[in-house]
Amino acid sequence: MQKDHIELPEGIVSRIGELAAREGIELYVVGGYVRDLMLGRETKDIDISVVGDGIAFARRVEKEFSSSRVVTFEKFGTARLAIDGVEIEFVGTRREEYHPESRKPDVTVGSIEDDLRRRDFTVNAMASSILPGSFGALIDPFDGRKDLERRLLRTPLDPAATFSDDPLRMMRGFRFAAQLDFRLAEDALQAVRDMKDRISIVSAERVRDEFLKTLGSARPSRGFAPMQESGLMEHIFPEFHTLAGVDQRSIEYPDGVRNFHHKDVFYHTLKVLDNLCGISENIWLRFSAILHDIAKPRTKAFVKGTGWTFHGHPEVGARMVKPIFRRMKLPMEPIPFVKKMVLLHLRPIALINEEVTDAAVRRLLFDAGEDLDELLMLCRSDITSKNPKLVKRYLRNYDRLVARMQEVEERDRLRSWQPPVDGETIMKECGIKPGVAVGILKTRIEDAVLDGIIPNDHDAALRYLHKIKDDVLSKPLKKKPRSRKSELNSLPEDLKK
């Protein structure tokens, strides 16, 4: 391969190039598409820069290929359409001028060099012609190819100017570091340190999207660690930032094994997250890993003879989930799942002792429900000891716990469990109307099943209902009983003060 050429795939790209040649139009594939081709990475989207009117040419492509309808963004001169399942974005080559108070630029027509100059990093500031006579010819005015070889993220212009024009590029740099296993150039990192507070002019939605893309990478720590060290994390996720510098104590678990956590909760959390990313692509389980110790700074206390303790941090952390989701403009639907993961993440490790009762195992099965497998993934990932013998021992303990839960589940049928009698049945059998008493009786029956007093069976539950109903109904009923969920989410008394 010649140094000034790259291997472009035939197909859609060459067909569009042939159309452009017939129309007398100059155009190039650019940015991430070129970068990923050179890295040998799979790429699904194609960015094409048109010297001229990108929208008009996109409409010509739509007509020629009978593709999906063009979606246009007139202010930025861009258009998007799909051909054979491939998303293609067309943009007229342009110059951009930013104002200090906004990340939205004024756009004017420019050359291909102008178009590349405005890009975020040199590895994204390369283009290749797709015209038949120059197919694959590389345009690389900022030595992006060399930076690819060095795995370096460097800005085409002065980084302060690049980031000032669009502060979201700071986050994009850390996202690329995570996705590509690259590092930011030192002058780019210094620019982030100097102007990190400028991220405040970027919308919460755009910041959220970049954060989630970083979280979705194979090893998010490669982006989040420098994001923290540069000071940017404090401005986008302050609760995550405050985990840094929080010392941890060693914890003795029921089998007598002592687990020496990473000294710093922030870096322990990154290790948990990376461990989890090796076994799960569930983005909300990954987010749960970030939040599993999020309340440790708020619950930290020193106990003489023991060290640092974080009593109640799962409960306090679960209460922090919803405010964090709201501020970061995250969707509300995953909140119950994330709260459950944060709330229960210490429960399985407490059950590895062989003396733990079946009732305790049933309650974990009941509380985790359909999310048990995800909870166990999180718990396994929380093993961050550098001692391989300890790690192996912990994993064996979890294997024994899983086997025991399977035995209890097969016997008691508690996954996706529904109470053996519902409220309608209780009202009919007891001759009562809707009210507090129904909830109390239902909770008593649930507890009896979970504690092994009665089997998980409709007839057994009815017999138990008739056994306890007179005692319950004869007592004053002043308030609605707390459900098990509310019990799990309540704070310990010492944290209510």
DRENLUMMI-861440 format. One line per 4 residues: their letters; for each residue z, x, y of N, C-alpha, C. Coordinates in steps of 0.1 Angstrom, whole numbers. Each point is the difference from the previous one (the first is absolute). Layout:
REM DRENLUMMI-861440
A> Z,X,Y,Z,X,Y,Z,X,Y; ... .
//
This chain:
REM DRENLUMMI-861440
MQKD> 0,8,-12,0,-8,12,0,9,12; -9,-3,10,1,7,13,12,-4,7; 5,10,8,12,-3,7,-1,-11,10; -12,-2,6,-2,-10,10,-5,-14,-6 .
HIEL> 2,-1,-13,-4,-12,-7,11,-5,-9; 0,-13,-3,10,-5,-10,-8,-9,-9; 5,-2,-12,-7,-9,-10,4,-15,3; -10,-7,5,3,-14,2,-6,-9,-11 .
PEGI> 7,-10,-4,-5,-8,-11,-12,-9,4; -10,-1,-9,-11,-9,3,5,-15,-1; -8,-9,3,4,-14,-1,0,-7,14; 11,-6,3,1,-8,12,-2,9,12 .
VSRI> 7,12,0,-1,9,12,-15,4,2; -7,4,-10,-14,5,2,-9,-12,4; 3,-12,-5,-8,-11,3,2,-4,15; 12,1,5,2,-2,14,-7,10,8 .
GELA> 1,13,-4,-7,10,7,-15,-2,1; -6,-5,-11,-14,-2,0,-3,-11,10; 8,-11,1,-2,-10,9,1,5,14; 10,9,3,1,5,13,-12,9,4 .
AREG> -5,7,-10,-12,8,3,-12,-8,4; -2,-12,-7,-11,-9,4,2,-5,14; 13,-2,4,3,-6,13,1,10,11; -1,13,-4,1,11,10,14,2,5 .
IELY> 10,-3,-8,14,1,4,6,12,-6; 8,7,7,8,12,-5,14,-5,-4; 4,4,-12,14,-5,-4,5,10,-11; 14,-1,-2,7,9,-8,12,-7,-7 .
VVGG> 3,5,-12,13,-4,-6,10,10,6; 12,-5,3,10,7,7,14,-1,-5; 9,8,5,15,-2,-2,4,1,-14; 9,-9,-4,7,0,-13,-10,0,-12 .
YVRD> -11,-7,2,-10,0,-11,-5,14,-3; -4,8,10,-4,13,-2,11,9,-5; 12,-1,6,11,8,-5,3,-3,-15; 0,-12,-4,4,-3,-14,-11,4,-10 .
LMLG> -13,-1,5,-10,6,-9,1,15,-2; 4,7,10,2,14,-1,12,4,-8; 10,-9,0,12,2,-8,-2,-5,-15; -10,-7,-2,-2,-6,-14,9,-12,-2 .
RETK> 4,-6,11,8,-12,-1,-8,-13,0; 4,-10,-8,-7,-12,0,1,-7,13; -11,-5,5,0,-7,13,-7,-13,-1; 6,-11,6,-6,-13,-2,-6,-5,13 .
DIDI> 4,6,12,-6,-5,13,-9,11,5; -10,-4,7,-9,9,7,-1,-3,15; 2,11,7,-1,-1,15,-13,7,4; -8,-8,8,-13,5,5,0,0,15 .
SVVG> -3,11,6,-2,1,14,-15,-1,4; -3,-9,9,-14,-3,4,-1,5,14; -10,9,2,-3,4,14,-8,-11,7; 8,-8,7,-6,-12,6,9,-12,-2 .
DGIA> -6,-11,-3,7,-13,-2,4,-2,-14; 13,3,-4,4,-2,-13,0,-14,-5; 3,-10,8,1,-14,-3,-14,-5,-3; -10,4,8,-14,-5,-2,-5,6,-13 .
FARR> 3,13,-3,-5,5,-13,7,-6,-12; 12,-4,2,7,-6,-11,-6,-14,-3; -4,-7,10,-7,-13,-2,-14,3,-7; -6,11,3,-13,3,-6,2,3,-15 .
VEKE> 12,7,-3,3,3,-14,3,-13,-8; 7,-9,7,4,-13,-6,-13,-8,-4; -10,0,8,-12,-7,-2,-8,7,-12; 0,13,1,-8,8,-10,6,-1,-14 .
FSSS> 13,0,-1,6,0,-14,6,-13,-4; -1,-10,8,5,-14,-3,15,2,-4; 7,7,8,14,3,-3,9,-11,6; 13,3,0,10,-10,6,-2,0,15 .
RVVT> 5,-10,6,-2,-1,15,7,11,7; -6,4,11,6,11,8,12,-5,8; 11,7,0,11,-3,8,0,11,11; 0,-5,13,-2,9,11,13,1,8 .
FEKF> 1,12,7,11,2,9,-7,6,13; -4,-10,8,-9,4,12,6,10,9; 13,-1,3,6,9,9,-1,15,-4; 0,2,-13,0,14,-5,-14,4,-6 .
GTAR> -9,-10,1,-13,3,-5,-1,2,-15; 8,-6,-7,1,2,-15,-4,-13,-7; -5,2,-12,-3,-12,-9,3,4,-14; 4,-10,-8,3,3,-14,-7,-11,-9 .
LAID> -5,5,-12,-5,-9,-10,1,7,-13; -2,-8,-11,1,4,-13,-14,0,-7; -3,10,-7,-12,1,-8,4,4,-14; -3,-9,-10,3,3,-14,15,4,-2 .
GVEI> 8,-7,7,15,3,-1,5,12,8; -8,6,7,4,12,8,1,-4,14; 12,3,6,2,-3,14,-6,11,9; -9,-4,9,-6,10,9,3,-4,15 .
EFVG> 4,9,7,2,-2,15,-10,8,8; -6,-7,9,-10,7,9,6,1,14; -2,11,6,5,1,14,-10,9,8; -2,-5,12,-9,8,9,8,13,4 .
TRRE> -7,11,0,7,13,4,5,-3,15; 12,5,2,6,-3,13,10,10,5; 2,-1,12,11,8,7,11,-10,3; 13,5,-1,11,-9,2,9,7,11 .
EYHP> 5,-9,9,9,5,10,13,-9,-1; 11,6,-1,13,-7,-2,8,0,13; 8,-10,2,9,-1,11,14,2,-5; 9,6,7,13,4,-5,9,-11,-5 .
ESRK> -2,-12,6,8,-12,-4,-5,-8,-12; -11,5,-6,-7,-9,-10,-6,9,-10; -2,-5,-13,-7,8,-10,-14,-6,-1; -4,-10,8,-14,-6,0,-9,8,9 .
PDVT> -10,6,-4,-9,8,8,-10,-8,8; -6,7,10,-12,-5,6,-11,8,-7; -10,-7,-4,-11,5,-9,-13,1,7; -7,11,-1,-14,1,6,-8,7,-11 .
VGSI> -13,-1,1,-10,5,-9,1,16,1; -1,6,-12,1,15,-1,-9,5,-11; 0,13,-1,-7,7,-11,8,1,-13; -6,5,-11,8,2,-12,11,10,2 .
EDDL> -2,10,9,10,9,3,12,-6,7; -4,-9,10,11,-8,7,8,-8,-10; -7,-6,-10,6,-9,-10,10,8,-8; -4,13,-4,9,8,-8,12,5,7 .
RRRD> -3,3,13,11,6,9,12,-9,1; -3,-13,0,11,-10,2,8,-2,-13; -3,6,-11,6,-3,-12,14,7,0; 9,-5,-10,14,4,0,1,15,-5 .
FTVN> -6,3,-12,2,13,-6,-14,6,-3; -1,13,-1,-12,7,-2,-6,-4,-14; 9,-3,-10,-6,-3,-13,-6,-14,0; 3,-8,11,-7,-13,2,-11,1,10 .
AMAS> -2,12,6,-10,1,11,-13,7,-5; -4,-4,-12,-13,5,-6,-9,-11,-2; -13,2,1,-10,-10,-2,-11,6,-9; -8,-9,-6,-11,4,-8,-12,-9,2 .
SILP> -11,5,3,-12,-8,2,-4,-7,-13; -4,-13,1,-5,-7,-12,-15,-4,1; -7,6,10,-14,-2,2,-8,8,-11; -11,-5,-5,-7,6,-11,-3,15,2 .
GSFG> -4,4,12,-4,13,3,12,10,1; 12,-5,2,11,9,2,12,-5,-8; -2,-6,-11,10,-7,-8,10,11,-4; 13,-2,4,11,9,-5,2,11,10 .
ALID> -7,1,11,2,11,10,14,-3,7; 8,11,0,14,-2,4,1,4,15; 7,-8,8,3,3,14,16,2,0; 4,12,3,14,4,-1,4,9,12 .
PFDG> 1,-6,12,2,8,12,14,6,1; 10,-5,-8,14,4,2,5,7,-13; -9,5,-8,4,7,-12,9,-8,-10; -4,-13,-1,8,-8,-9,-1,4,-14 .
RKDL> -11,6,-4,-2,4,-14,10,11,-3; 2,9,9,10,11,-2,14,-6,-1; 3,-10,8,13,-6,0,2,-7,-13; -10,-6,-6,1,-6,-13,4,10,-11 .
ERRL> -6,12,1,3,11,-9,14,5,1; 5,0,13,13,4,3,11,-11,-2; -5,-12,-2,9,-12,-1,8,-2,12; -7,1,12,7,0,13,-5,-11,8 .
LRTP> 9,-7,7,-3,-11,9,1,6,14; -11,1,6,-1,6,14,-8,-9,9; 4,-2,12,-8,-9,9,-12,7,6; -11,-8,2,-12,6,6,3,6,14 .
LDPA> 7,-8,8,4,5,13,14,4,1; 6,2,12,14,3,1,8,-11,-6; 9,2,-9,8,-11,-6,7,-9,9; 5,6,11,7,-9,10,-10,-10,6 .
ATFS> -12,4,2,-10,-10,5,-4,-10,-10; -2,5,-12,-4,-9,-12,11,-10,-2; 13,4,0,10,-10,-3,4,-8,12; -2,5,12,2,-8,11,-10,-12,1 .
DDPL> -12,3,-3,-11,-10,0,3,-11,-9; 5,3,-12,3,-10,-10,12,5,-8; 13,-4,4,12,5,-7,1,-3,-15; -8,-10,-4,0,-4,-14,-5,12,-9 .
RMMR> -8,9,6,-5,11,-7,11,9,-5; 12,0,6,11,8,-5,4,-5,-14; 1,-13,-1,3,-6,-13,-11,2,-10; -13,-1,4,-11,2,-8,0,14,-6 .
GFRF> 5,10,8,1,14,-5,9,1,-12; 12,-7,2,9,1,-11,-4,-8,-12; -8,-11,2,-5,-7,-11,-11,8,-7; -8,7,7,-10,9,-7,7,11,-8 .
AAQL> 11,5,6,8,11,-7,5,-5,-13; 4,-13,-1,5,-6,-12,-12,-3,-10; -10,-6,5,-11,-4,-9,-8,12,-5; -2,11,8,-9,11,-3,8,12,-5 .
DFRL> 13,0,2,8,12,-2,-4,11,9; -2,-3,13,-3,9,11,12,3,8; -1,9,9,11,2,10,-6,0,14; 9,-5,9,-4,0,14,1,14,6 .
AEDA> -10,4,8,0,12,8,12,1,9; 6,12,2,12,1,8,-1,-6,14; -12,2,6,-1,-5,14,-1,-15,0; -5,-6,-11,0,-15,-1,15,-5,-2 .
LQAV> 7,7,-9,14,-3,-2,8,1,13; -2,10,8,7,2,12,-3,-11,10; -13,-4,0,-4,-11,9,7,-13,-4; 2,-3,-13,7,-11,-4,15,0,4 .
RDMK> 6,12,-1,14,2,5,1,-3,15; -10,4,7,0,-1,15,-2,-14,5; -8,-8,-8,-4,-13,5,2,-11,-10; 10,2,-9,3,-10,-10,4,-14,6 .
DRIS> 6,0,12,4,-13,5,-12,-8,5; -12,6,1,-12,-7,4,-5,-10,-10; 6,1,-13,-4,-10,-10,4,-14,4; 9,-1,10,5,-13,4,-11,-9,6 .
IVSA> -11,6,4,-11,-8,6,-9,-6,-11; 2,4,-12,-8,-5,-11,6,-13,-6; -8,-9,-3,6,-13,-5,7,2,-13; 10,-8,-3,8,1,-12,-8,-2,-12 .
ERVR> -10,-8,1,-9,-3,-12,-8,12,-4; -5,8,10,-8,12,-3,10,11,-6; 11,1,6,10,10,-6,4,-4,-14; 2,-13,-2,4,-5,-14,-11,4,-10 .
DEFL> -13,-3,4,-11,3,-9,-1,15,-4; 2,9,10,0,14,-3,12,4,-9; 11,-6,2,12,3,-8,-2,-4,-14; -6,-12,-2,-2,-5,-14,-11,8,-7 .
KTLG> -10,5,8,-10,8,-7,6,13,-4; 9,6,7,7,12,-4,9,-3,-12; 6,-11,0,9,-4,-11,-8,-2,-13; -13,-4,2,-8,-3,-12,-7,13,-6 .
SARP> 3,11,6,-6,13,-5,7,5,-13; -6,9,-6,6,5,-13,14,7,2; 1,7,12,13,6,3,3,-2,14; 6,-11,4,3,-3,14,8,10,7 .
SRGF> 9,8,-7,8,10,7,-8,10,7; -12,2,-4,-9,10,7,-3,-5,14; 1,-13,3,-2,-5,13,13,-3,7; 10,-6,-7,12,-4,6,9,12,4 .
APMQ> 0,11,-8,9,11,3,-4,6,14; -13,4,2,-4,5,13,1,-10,11; -1,-13,-3,1,-11,10,15,0,5; 9,2,-9,14,1,3,3,12,8 .
ESGL> -5,12,-5,3,13,7,-6,1,14; -11,-7,2,-6,0,14,8,-9,9; 8,-9,-5,7,-10,9,-7,-13,1; -12,-1,-6,-7,-13,2,7,-11,-8 .
MEHI> 6,3,-11,6,-11,-9,10,-8,8; 8,7,9,10,-7,7,-6,-11,9; -12,1,4,-6,-10,9,-7,-11,-8; -3,2,-13,-7,-10,-7,9,-7,-11 .
FPEF> 10,7,-5,9,-5,-10,14,6,1; 7,-4,10,13,7,4,10,0,-12; 0,-11,-8,10,-1,-11,-3,11,-10; -13,2,-3,-4,11,-9,4,14,6 .
HTLA> -3,1,13,3,13,7,15,3,-1; 9,-9,1,14,3,1,6,4,-14; -8,-1,-11,5,5,-12,1,15,0; -8,6,8,1,15,1,13,5,5 .
GVDQ> 6,10,-7,12,6,4,12,-7,-6; -2,-11,-7,11,-7,-7,3,7,-13; 12,6,-1,4,7,-12,3,-10,-11; -1,4,-12,4,-8,-12,10,7,-8 .
RSIE> 7,-8,-8,10,6,-9,-6,0,-14; 7,7,-9,-4,-2,-14,6,-13,-6; -7,-6,-9,5,-13,-5,2,1,-15; 12,-4,-5,3,0,-14,-3,-14,-6 .
YPDG> -10,0,-9,-4,-13,-6,9,-2,-13; -1,-13,-5,9,-4,-11,0,9,-12; -11,8,-3,-1,8,-12,6,14,3; 5,2,12,7,13,3,-10,10,6 .
VRNF> -13,-3,1,-9,9,6,1,-1,15; 0,12,6,0,0,15,-14,3,5; -4,-8,10,-13,1,6,1,5,14; -5,12,2,1,6,13,-13,-3,8 .
HHKD> 1,-9,9,-11,-5,8,-5,11,9; -12,-1,5,-5,8,11,10,-1,11; 3,11,7,10,-1,10,-3,-9,11; -13,-1,4,-5,-8,11,-6,-13,-6 .
VFYH> 4,-12,5,-4,-12,-5,-15,-2,2; -5,5,12,-15,-2,3,-8,7,-11; 3,12,-3,-8,8,-9,2,-5,-15; 12,-5,-3,2,-6,-12,-9,-13,-2 .
TLKV> -1,-7,11,-8,-12,0,-15,3,-2; -4,11,6,-14,4,-2,-2,4,-15; 9,7,-6,-1,3,-14,-1,-12,-9; 9,-10,3,0,-12,-7,-14,-7,1 .
LDNL> -5,0,12,-13,-7,3,-11,7,-7; -1,14,0,-10,7,-7,1,-2,-15; 12,-1,-5,2,-3,-15,-6,-13,-3; 3,-10,8,-5,-14,-2,-15,-1,1 .
CGIS> -6,8,9,-14,-1,2,-8,5,-12; 7,8,-8,-6,5,-12,-1,-10,-11; 7,-11,1,0,-11,-10,-3,-14,4; -1,-2,14,-3,-13,5,-8,0,13 .
ENIW> -10,-8,1,-8,-2,12,5,-12,8; 10,-7,-4,6,-11,7,5,4,13; -7,-4,11,4,5,13,13,-5,5; 5,-12,-5,13,-5,4,11,6,-8 .
LRFS> -3,4,-12,10,8,-8,2,13,7; -11,6,5,1,13,7,8,-2,13; -3,-11,7,8,-2,12,15,-2,-4; 3,-6,-11,13,-2,-5,7,14,-2 .
AILH> -8,10,-5,5,13,-1,5,6,13; -8,-2,10,4,4,14,13,-6,4; 2,-13,-3,11,-7,5,12,0,-10; -1,6,-11,11,-1,-10,13,6,5 .
DIAK> 0,10,8,12,6,6,0,-1,15; -7,-10,5,-2,-1,15,13,-2,7; 10,-6,-7,13,-3,7,10,11,-1; -3,11,-6,10,11,-2,5,5,13 .
PRTK> -8,1,11,6,5,12,10,-10,6; -1,-13,-3,9,-10,5,12,-2,-8; 0,5,-13,11,-2,-9,7,13,-3; -4,11,6,5,13,-4,15,1,4 .
AFVK> 8,5,-9,15,2,2,4,12,-8; 10,8,5,5,11,-8,13,-4,-6; 1,2,-13,12,-2,-8,5,13,-5; 13,3,4,6,13,-5,0,0,-15 .
GTGW> -4,11,-5,0,2,-14,-13,-5,-7; -8,-8,7,-12,-5,-6,-12,5,7; 0,0,14,-11,4,8,-6,-12,7; -13,1,3,-6,-11,7,-3,-11,-9 .
TFHG> 3,-12,5,-2,-13,-8,-9,-9,9; -6,-9,-7,-9,-10,7,2,-14,-5; 13,-4,0,4,-12,-7,-8,-12,6; -6,-8,-8,-7,-12,4,-14,3,6 .
HPEV> -5,12,-1,-13,2,6,-12,-8,-6; 0,-4,-13,-10,-9,-4,0,-14,7; 12,-5,2,1,-13,6,-4,0,15; 5,11,7,-3,1,14,-15,3,1 .
GARM> -6,8,-8,-14,3,0,-9,-12,-2; 5,-9,-9,-8,-12,-3,0,-9,13; 10,0,8,1,-7,12,-9,6,11; -3,12,-1,-9,7,10,-15,-2,-3 .
VKPI> -3,-5,-12,-14,-1,-3,-8,-10,9; 5,-11,2,-7,-10,8,-3,4,15; 11,6,7,-3,5,13,-10,11,1; 0,9,-10,-10,10,0,-14,-5,-2 .
FRRM> -1,-10,-9,-13,-6,-3,-5,-7,13; 9,-6,7,-5,-7,12,-4,9,11; 8,11,2,-4,9,11,-13,8,-3; -2,3,-13,-12,7,-4,-12,-8,-2 .
KLPM> 2,-14,2,-11,-9,-2,-6,0,-14; 9,1,-9,-3,0,-14,-1,-15,-5; -7,-3,-11,0,-14,-4,13,-4,-6; 3,-13,2,13,-5,-4,2,-2,-15 .
EPIP> -12,-2,-7,1,-4,-14,7,10,-9; -1,13,2,6,10,-9,15,2,2; 6,-7,11,14,3,3,9,-3,-11; -1,-12,-7,10,-2,-11,-1,11,-11 .
FVKK> -12,4,-3,-1,11,-10,7,13,5; -3,4,12,5,12,5,15,0,1; 5,-12,5,15,-1,1,6,1,-14; -6,-6,-10,5,1,-14,1,14,-5 .
MVLL> -11,8,3,0,14,-5,11,8,7; 1,-2,13,11,7,7,14,-3,-5; 2,-13,-1,13,-5,-4,4,4,-14; -10,1,-10,4,2,-14,-3,15,-4 .
HLRP> -4,9,9,-4,13,-5,11,8,-7; 12,-3,3,11,7,-7,5,-7,-13; -4,-12,-2,6,-8,-11,-4,6,-14; -12,3,-2,-3,5,-14,8,13,-4 .
IALI> 1,9,9,7,12,-3,15,-2,-4; 5,-11,5,14,-4,-4,1,-6,-14; -11,-2,-6,0,-7,-13,-3,9,-12; -1,13,3,-4,10,-11,12,3,-9 .
NEEV> 12,-4,3,11,2,-9,-1,-10,-11; 2,5,-12,-1,-8,-12,11,-11,0; 11,1,8,10,-9,0,-3,-12,9; -11,0,7,-3,-11,9,-3,-12,-8 .
TDAA> 5,-11,5,-1,-13,-8,-14,-6,1; -3,-8,-10,-13,-8,1,-1,-8,12; 12,-5,5,0,-9,12,-5,8,12; 3,13,1,-5,8,11,-15,2,-1 .
VRRL> -5,2,-12,-14,1,-2,-7,-13,3; 6,-11,-4,-6,-13,3,-1,-2,15; 10,4,8,0,-3,14,-11,9,7; -2,12,-5,-11,8,5,-14,-7,-3 .
LFDA> -1,-4,-12,-13,-7,-4,-2,-12,9; 11,-7,2,-2,-13,8,-3,4,15; 7,10,5,-2,3,15,-13,6,2; -5,9,-9,-13,7,1,-11,-9,-3 .
GEDL> 1,-9,-10,-10,-9,-4,-13,6,-3; -11,-5,6,-14,5,-3,-2,14,6; 9,5,8,-2,13,7,8,11,-7; 5,-3,-12,8,10,-7,-8,13,-2 .
DELL> -12,-1,-4,-8,13,-3,-1,8,12; -3,-6,12,-1,7,12,13,6,4; 11,-7,-2,13,5,3,3,13,-8; -3,0,-13,2,11,-8,-9,12,4 .
MLCR> -12,-3,5,-8,11,5,6,7,12; 6,-8,9,7,5,11,12,8,-4; 8,-5,-9,12,7,-5,-4,14,-7; -10,0,-8,-4,12,-6,-5,10,10 .
SDIT> -7,-5,11,-5,9,10,12,6,8; 11,-7,0,12,4,8,7,12,-6; -5,5,-12,6,12,-6,-7,12,6; 7,7,9,-7,11,8,7,13,-2 .
SKNP> 8,1,-11,6,13,-3,-10,10,-3; 2,13,4,-8,11,-3,3,6,-14; 10,-5,-7,4,4,-13,-7,-8,-10; -10,6,-7,-8,-8,-10,8,-6,-11 .
KLVK> 11,7,-4,9,-5,-11,6,-14,5; 5,0,13,6,-12,5,-11,-11,1; -11,3,4,-11,-10,2,-3,-6,-14; -1,9,-10,-3,-5,-14,11,-9,-5 .
RYLR> 12,4,3,12,-8,-4,0,-14,7; -3,0,13,0,-13,7,-11,-9,-6; -12,6,-3,-11,-8,-5,4,-6,-14; 6,8,-8,5,-5,-13,10,-12,2 .
NYDR> 8,1,10,10,-11,3,-8,-12,3; -10,1,8,-8,-12,4,-7,-6,-12; -5,9,-9,-7,-5,-12,10,-8,-8; 12,5,-1,10,-8,-8,3,-13,7 .
LVAR> 1,0,13,3,-13,8,-12,-9,-2; -12,4,0,-12,-9,-1,1,-6,-14; 3,8,-10,1,-5,-14,10,-11,-1; 12,2,6,10,-9,0,-4,-13,7 .
MQEV> -6,1,12,-5,-12,7,-10,-8,-8; -8,7,-8,-10,-7,-8,7,-8,-11; 11,6,-5,7,-7,-11,7,-13,6; 6,2,12,7,-12,6,-11,-10,4 .
EERD> -11,4,5,-10,-9,5,-6,-8,-12; -3,7,-11,-5,-7,-12,10,-10,-5; 13,3,1,10,-10,-5,2,-11,10; 1,3,13,4,-10,10,-11,-5,9 .
RLRS> -12,5,-1,-12,-5,8,3,-1,15; 4,11,6,4,-1,14,-11,5,10; -11,6,-4,-11,3,9,-6,-13,4; -3,-1,13,-6,-13,5,9,-11,-3 .
WQPP> 13,2,0,10,-10,-4,1,-12,10; 0,-11,-6,3,-13,8,13,-5,-6; 9,-5,8,13,-6,-5,-3,-11,-10; 8,0,-11,-2,-10,-11,1,-14,4 .
VDGE> 7,-3,11,0,-14,6,-3,1,15; -7,-10,5,-3,0,14,9,-10,8; -1,0,13,8,-9,8,-1,-15,-3; -12,-4,-3,-3,-14,-4,8,-4,-12 .
TIMK> 0,9,-10,8,-3,-13,15,0,3; 4,9,8,15,0,4,4,-13,6; -8,-5,10,3,-12,7,0,-12,-10; -9,0,-9,-1,-11,-9,11,0,-10 .
ECGI> 3,11,-5,11,1,-10,14,-2,6; 2,3,12,13,-1,7,1,-12,8; -11,-7,2,0,-12,9,4,3,14; -6,11,6,3,4,13,-13,1,9 .
KPGV> 2,0,13,-11,1,9,-2,15,4; -12,3,6,-2,13,5,12,5,9; 4,12,-1,11,5,8,5,13,-5; 11,5,5,6,12,-3,4,1,-15 .
AVGI> 4,-10,-6,5,0,-14,-12,4,-9; -12,-4,3,-11,3,-9,-2,15,0; 0,6,11,-1,15,1,11,7,-7; 12,-5,1,11,7,-7,-1,-1,-15 .
LKTR> -4,-12,-5,-1,-1,-14,-12,8,-6; -11,1,8,-11,7,-4,3,15,-1; 7,5,10,4,14,0,10,3,-11; 9,-9,-3,9,2,-12,-7,1,-13 .
IEDA> -10,-8,-2,-8,1,-12,-8,13,-1; -6,4,12,-8,13,0,10,11,-4; 12,0,6,9,11,-3,5,0,-14; 1,-12,-6,4,-1,-14,-11,6,-9 .
VLDG> -12,-2,3,-11,6,-8,0,15,2; 1,5,12,-1,14,3,12,8,-6; 12,-7,0,12,6,-6,1,-1,-15; -10,-7,-6,0,-1,-15,10,-11,-5 .
IIPN> 5,-8,9,9,-11,-5,-8,-11,-7; -12,-3,4,-9,-9,-7,-14,6,-1; -7,-4,-10,-14,5,-2,-9,-6,11; -12,7,2,-10,-5,10,-7,-11,-7 .
DHDA> 6,-12,0,-5,-11,-8,4,-13,7; -10,-10,1,2,-12,7,12,-8,-5; 1,-2,-13,10,-8,-6,14,6,2; 1,13,-2,12,7,3,5,-1,14 .
ALRY> -10,1,9,3,-2,14,5,-14,4; -5,-10,-7,4,-13,3,15,-2,-5; 2,6,-12,14,-2,-5,10,8,9; -4,11,5,9,7,9,2,-7,13 .
LHKI> -11,-7,5,1,-8,12,10,-11,-1; 0,-7,-11,10,-11,-2,14,6,-2; 1,12,-4,13,7,-2,6,3,14; -8,4,9,5,5,13,0,-10,11 .
KDDV> -8,-11,-1,-3,-8,12,12,-7,5; 9,-5,-8,12,-6,5,9,9,8; 1,13,-4,8,9,7,-6,3,14; -14,2,0,-6,3,12,0,-12,10 .
LSKP> -3,-12,-5,-1,-12,9,14,-4,5; 11,4,-7,13,-4,4,6,8,12; -7,11,3,4,9,11,-7,-3,13; 7,3,11,-6,-2,13,-13,9,1 .
LKKK> -11,-5,5,-12,7,2,-3,1,15; 3,11,5,-1,2,15,-13,7,4; -5,9,-8,-12,7,4,-9,3,-12; -12,2,3,-10,3,-10,3,13,-7 .
PRSR> -1,1,-13,3,12,-7,-11,11,3; 4,12,0,-10,10,2,-8,3,-13; -13,1,2,-8,3,-12,1,15,-3; -4,4,-11,1,14,-4,-8,9,10 .
KSEL> -11,-6,5,-8,8,10,8,3,12; 8,-10,5,7,2,12,12,10,-3; 5,-1,-12,11,10,-3,-6,14,0; -12,2,-6,-5,13,0,-4,5,14 .
NSLP> -3,-9,9,-4,5,14,12,0,9; 12,-4,-4,11,0,9,6,15,1; 6,2,12,5,13,2,14,2,-5; 4,12,-5,14,2,-4,9,-2,12 .
EDLK> 13,-4,-3,9,-3,11,2,11,10; 0,13,-5,3,11,9,-11,3,10; -12,-6,-4,-11,2,10,-2,-12,9; 8,-10,-1,-1,-12,9,9,2,12 .
K> 9,10,-1,10,2,11,-7,7,12 .
//
